[in-house]
Amino acid sequence: MEWEQLEYFQTLARIQHVTKAAEILSITQPALSRSIVRLEKHLGVPLFDRQKRSIKLNKYGEIFLKRVDSIMKEYQEGKEEIQSLLEPDQGEISLGFLHTLGTTIVPSLIAGFKRKYPKVHFQLHQNHSNWLQEKLKSGELDLCLLASFPIEPPMNWTPLWNDELFLFLPKRHRLATRERVTIEDIAEEPFILMRAGYALRVTIDQIFEQANIRPNIVFEGEEAATIAGFVAAGLGVSILPDLKGLDQTNLTKVRIVSPSFQRTVGLSWVEGKYLSPVSESFKQYIINHFDQVNDIEK
């Protein structure tokens, strides 16, 4: 069995279309088909069900694909580990983060780190917590900035800072002149919130649930800027952190008391997963940065 056979099998198993897989691999269809047949003979079982022009991974193929994915992942990490030893001050860091952290927090962290390590490259992935956790577990991400969320092994999460959450209103709203409101004051308002499952939404839902209030949610969004735009247009109110990069021209921000609204944001990684020296340095840089910020605020 040859290494290329594993690569060819993995690609075909993902695509499940011989023509498209051959194009991706830059080989001919007959060459791909012969390679798969040789692999099946070597294993002693068919890996695909073939019906006329269609091809579909069967139960043996599904079992074997998991092993091949693991082999390929170990191989890639081995290459990266060796390369990082040769070039400890450069390389690539794959960072995931929440939508609401993309305006100022993440750009500031990356800019500060690149002043020390100018040759480092970043792969950035912005999405909700469930998606980020899955990508972290699969090894596609090195580190994630996530709000407090149910964390399961092998995930690690360390808190970094607390964000106060405010009520955002249209400028002419009846509560816009108030300095503070209670959760009871806003119980009947039409809310524009993050989509269900997002970490910020989970935090807000928990606070409403504890107060025995069922909010009237009229719109759900995936971006803080989009939600702010809907609020500014007078379509409802929202609860968001005080995002410095957010256009607040037509918005009013009011503090919520009794109970106060806040979320905790932290750094997450996978226990036991190899991190390159530069990724490990960035991880420690983030932790040290917020340790210093928190000490100053105290």
C-alpha positions in Angstrom: 0.0 0.0 0.0 1.3 3.5 -1.0 0.9 6.8 0.8 -0.9 8.3 -2.3 -3.6 5.6 -2.0 -4.6 7.0 1.4 -4.7 10.6 0.0 -6.7 9.5 -3.0 -9.1 7.5 -0.8 -9.6 10.4 1.6 -10.4 12.8 -1.2 -12.8 10.5 -2.9 -14.5 9.6 0.4 -15.1 13.3 1.0 -16.3 14.2 -2.5 -17.9 10.8 -3.4 -17.6 11.8 -7.1 -14.8 10.2 -9.2 -14.6 13.0 -11.8 -14.5 15.8 -9.2 -12.1 14.0 -7.0 -9.7 13.3 -9.9 -9.8 17.0 -10.8 -8.9 18.0 -7.2 -6.1 15.5 -7.1 -4.8 16.4 -10.7 -4.9 12.8 -11.9 -7.0 11.0 -14.4 -10.2 9.2 -13.5 -8.8 5.7 -14.5 -5.7 6.3 -12.4 -7.9 7.2 -9.4 -10.2 4.2 -9.9 -7.2 1.8 -10.2 -5.7 3.2 -7.0 -8.9 2.6 -5.1 -9.3 -0.9 -6.5 -5.7 -1.8 -5.4 -6.4 -0.4 -1.9 -9.6 -2.4 -1.6 -7.8 -5.6 -2.7 -5.1 -4.9 -0.1 -7.7 -4.5 2.7 -9.9 -7.4 1.4 -13.2 -5.4 1.4 -14.9 -2.9 -0.8 -14.9 0.7 0.5 -17.5 2.1 -1.8 -20.9 1.0 -3.1 -21.0 1.5 -6.8 -24.3 1.9 -8.8 -23.9 2.8 -12.4 -22.2 6.2 -12.3 -22.7 6.9 -8.6 -20.3 6.0 -5.8 -21.0 6.0 -2.1 -18.9 5.3 0.9 -20.1 2.1 2.6 -19.8 1.0 6.3 -16.2 -0.4 5.7 -15.2 2.8 4.1 -16.6 4.9 6.9 -14.6 2.9 9.4 -11.4 3.2 7.4 -11.9 6.9 6.7 -11.8 7.7 10.4 -8.4 5.9 10.6 -7.1 7.6 7.5 -8.2 11.0 8.8 -6.3 10.3 12.0 -3.2 9.2 10.1 -3.2 12.3 7.9 -3.7 14.6 11.0 -0.8 13.0 12.8 1.4 13.3 9.7 0.5 17.0 9.3 1.1 17.8 12.9 4.4 15.9 12.8 5.5 18.1 9.8 4.4 21.2 11.7 6.2 20.2 14.8 9.5 19.6 13.0 9.1 22.9 11.1 8.4 24.8 14.3 11.6 23.6 15.8 13.5 24.9 12.8 11.6 28.3 12.9 10.4 28.9 16.5 9.6 32.6 15.9 7.4 32.1 12.9 4.6 29.9 11.6 0.9 30.0 11.5 -1.7 30.3 14.3 -5.3 29.3 13.7 -7.5 31.5 16.0 -11.3 31.3 16.4 -13.3 33.9 18.1 -16.9 35.2 18.6 -18.5 37.7 16.2 -18.7 40.3 19.0 -14.9 40.2 19.6 -13.9 41.1 16.0 -14.2 44.9 16.2 -11.4 45.8 18.7 -10.3 42.9 21.0 -8.9 40.5 18.4 -7.3 43.1 16.1 -5.6 44.6 19.1 -4.2 41.3 20.4 -2.9 40.3 17.0 -1.3 43.7 16.4 0.5 43.6 19.7 1.7 40.0 19.1 2.9 40.7 15.6 5.1 43.6 16.9 7.1 40.8 18.7 6.7 38.2 16.1 6.4 39.9 12.7 6.8 36.7 10.6 3.8 35.0 12.2 0.7 34.4 10.0 -2.8 34.1 11.4 -5.8 32.1 10.1 -8.9 33.8 11.6 -12.3 32.1 12.0 -15.2 34.1 13.3 -18.3 32.2 14.3 -20.6 31.1 17.2 -19.5 29.0 20.2 -20.8 25.6 19.0 -19.1 25.9 15.6 -15.8 27.1 17.2 -15.8 24.3 19.8 -16.3 21.7 17.0 -13.4 23.1 15.0 -11.2 23.2 18.0 -11.9 19.6 18.9 -11.3 18.5 15.3 -7.9 20.2 15.3 -8.7 22.9 12.7 -8.2 25.6 15.3 -5.3 26.1 17.8 -7.0 28.5 20.1 -10.4 30.1 20.6 -11.7 33.2 22.4 -15.1 32.1 23.8 -17.6 33.4 26.3 -18.4 31.1 29.3 -20.1 28.1 27.9 -20.5 24.4 28.9 -17.0 23.0 28.4 -16.4 19.3 28.1 -13.1 17.4 28.0 -10.7 17.5 26.3 -11.5 21.2 26.1 -9.7 23.6 28.4 -11.0 27.2 29.1 -9.5 29.9 31.3 -11.4 33.2 32.0 -9.8 36.4 30.8 -12.2 39.3 31.4 -15.8 40.2 32.2 -18.0 42.2 29.8 -20.9 44.2 31.2 -24.0 43.9 28.9 -26.1 46.9 28.3 -29.6 47.6 27.0 -29.3 49.3 23.5 -32.3 51.4 22.5 -33.3 53.6 19.6 -32.5 57.3 20.4 -36.2 58.2 20.8 -37.2 55.2 22.9 -39.2 55.9 26.0 -36.4 54.5 28.2 -33.6 56.3 26.3 -33.3 59.1 29.0 -32.9 56.6 31.9 -29.5 56.1 33.4 -30.4 52.5 34.5 -33.3 50.0 34.1 -34.3 46.8 35.8 -35.1 43.5 34.0 -38.8 44.1 34.9 -38.7 47.5 33.1 -37.8 45.8 29.8 -39.8 42.6 30.2 -42.4 43.5 27.6 -40.0 45.1 25.0 -39.6 43.5 21.5 -36.0 42.1 21.5 -33.5 41.7 18.8 -31.0 39.1 20.0 -28.2 36.8 18.8 -29.4 33.6 17.3 -30.2 30.8 19.7 -27.1 28.7 20.6 -24.7 31.6 20.4 -22.8 32.1 23.7 -24.1 35.7 24.3 -27.7 34.5 23.7 -27.2 31.6 26.1 -26.1 34.1 28.8 -29.1 36.3 28.2 -31.5 33.4 28.1 -30.2 32.2 31.5 -30.7 35.6 33.1 -34.2 36.0 31.8 -35.0 32.4 32.9 -33.8 33.1 36.4 -36.1 36.2 36.5 -39.0 34.0 35.3 -39.4 36.3 32.2 -40.0 35.1 28.7 -38.8 37.8 26.4 -40.6 38.8 23.2 -37.9 38.0 20.5 -38.9 39.6 17.2 -35.6 39.2 15.3 -32.5 37.0 15.6 -29.1 37.8 14.1 -25.5 36.6 13.8 -23.7 39.9 13.8 -23.7 42.6 16.5 -23.5 45.3 13.9 -26.6 43.9 12.1 -28.5 43.8 15.4 -27.4 47.3 16.2 -28.7 48.5 12.8 -32.1 46.9 13.5 -32.3 48.6 16.9 -31.3 52.0 15.4 -34.1 51.6 12.9 -36.6 51.4 15.7 -37.4 47.7 15.3 -36.8 46.7 18.9 -34.2 46.7 21.7 -31.2 44.5 22.3 -28.7 43.5 25.0 -25.0 43.7 23.9 -21.6 44.3 25.3 -20.2 47.9 24.9 -18.5 47.3 21.6 -16.1 50.1 20.8 -16.1 49.6 17.1 -19.9 49.6 16.9 -21.7 52.6 15.3 -23.8 54.0 18.1 -24.9 57.2 16.4 -28.6 56.4 16.5 -28.4 54.3 19.6 -28.7 54.9 23.4 -26.9 52.6 25.8 -28.5 52.1 29.3 -27.1 50.1 32.2 -29.2 47.1 33.4 -29.4 46.6 37.2 -31.3 44.1 39.3 -29.9 41.8 38.1 -26.8 43.1 36.3 -26.0 41.6 33.0 -22.5 40.4 32.2 -20.6 37.7 30.4 -17.2 36.2 31.0 -14.9 35.7 28.0 -12.0 33.3 28.1 -9.4 31.4 26.1 -10.0 27.8 25.1 -7.7 25.0 23.7 -7.6 21.2 23.5 -5.8 19.4 26.3 -3.0 17.2 24.9 -3.1 18.6 21.4 0.2 19.7 20.1 0.6 23.5 19.9 3.6 24.9 18.0 6.0 27.1 20.0 4.6 30.2 18.4 1.0 29.2 19.1 2.0 28.4 22.7 3.6 31.9 22.9 0.5 33.5 21.6 -1.6 31.6 24.1 0.6 32.9 27.0 0.7 36.4 25.5 -3.1 36.6 25.7 -3.3 35.3 29.3 -0.5 37.7 30.4 -2.1 40.6 28.6 -5.4 40.2 30.5 -3.7 39.5 33.7 -2.0 42.9 33.4 -5.3 44.6 32.4 -7.2 43.1 35.3 -4.4 44.1 37.8 -4.6 47.7 36.6 -8.4 47.8 36.9 -8.1 46.6 40.5 
